[in-house]
């Protein structure tokens, strides 16, 4: 009897592995000679250039100071270090031998030309929602307009057995959203255009949607915020901790200038999204994305942020005199920060009230501490507006004192173990772009 059970279980395992192997296997697609400009109309190549920017292809496939699209951009994940691929039209080390069919398969299913599975750091689940024409346009642009660079991809630092590509098929089966984009008949054309761009090429959910223990997006918590690249991508929904709701107008201003006076400035991974990405899109497309996210935040366009009691409280908080001899955080803020961030009666663009900004109201101090440590460069936030970093000028104790002061001034409960978190954030790999 025991032998029968053992044989039966063994047989089931063998059959299961066989079926999974059949499911996981993908054929290789024959290489081709790289296409040339004459193979595509100029308007298609130009559309591909716009979409490649909106999809941040260069951002993720270019090392700081390196050749565009040549790969080896370093990404730190909970599963190890991943280096992006070379997607220039170099035949030997890039995708120069890829046909459009091979490129389309990779974008839609996360499978390389040779048949191996790509790691889910490549957001194929989102790119799958793009139309064939848009994917074709990106292919045309990369293959005809990007210089070929011979650069071998670095080996990923993913430990065994997570580095077995064959197992990625199981991950896809369990967690990947393979549905194509569907028009919501109950929404307007503008909303659907915004949804198509945000859910597809811009892949906003890849950063702003929380993930499970194995890295799969929690689709039932879409856009509700997540940790990414040592930062926090805040919630874009009604669950946002921002004291003033995000209207379409606020999203639009943020996505076009890098700053919302009622919420703060873009830094870290978000900065290139607008300055190197969405800035390439037509104004109507950015308006559509803004309209789409405003619907998720439940904000009313008729609401006047200037009349919001939270704004008035933040302005009034600046006039509260704290004994600087006793409150170390208040003293440090007054000497290092207040000259730029003080506003007597109204918001100053480019210098947001820190007690009002989203970073001060998040459940974790990550974004606020990152900005204090490394500042805001002139290619982040509002172009040309700079905030110095205090990494080498202030200690962990100093920074935690400033953060604690701002958190208290914002009327929020204290962040626990703040100084320890400042130390951890200081020592984490720094985001570079």
Secondary structure, 3 states (H helix, E strand, C coil): CHHHHHHHHHHHHHHHHHHHHHHHCCCCCCCCCCCCHHHCCHHHHHHHHHHHHHCCHHHHCECCCCCCCCECCEEEECCEEEECCCCCCCCCCCCCCCCHHHHHHHHHHCECCCCCECCCCCCHHHHCCCCHHHHHHHHHHHHHHCCCCCCCCCCCEECCCCCCHHHHHHHHHHHCCCCCCCCCCCCCHHHHHHHHHHHCCCCCHHHHCCECCCCCECHHHCCCCEEECCEEECCCCCCCCCCCCCCHHHHHHHHHHCEECCCEECCHHHHHHHHHHHHHCCHHHHHHHHHHHHHHHCCCCCCCHHHCHHHHHHHHHCCCCCCCCCCHHHHHHHHHCHHHHCCCCCCECCECCCCCCHHHHCCCCHHHHHHHHHCECCCCCCCCCCECCCCCCCCHHHHHHHHHHHHHHCCCCCCCCHHHHHHHHHHCCCCCC
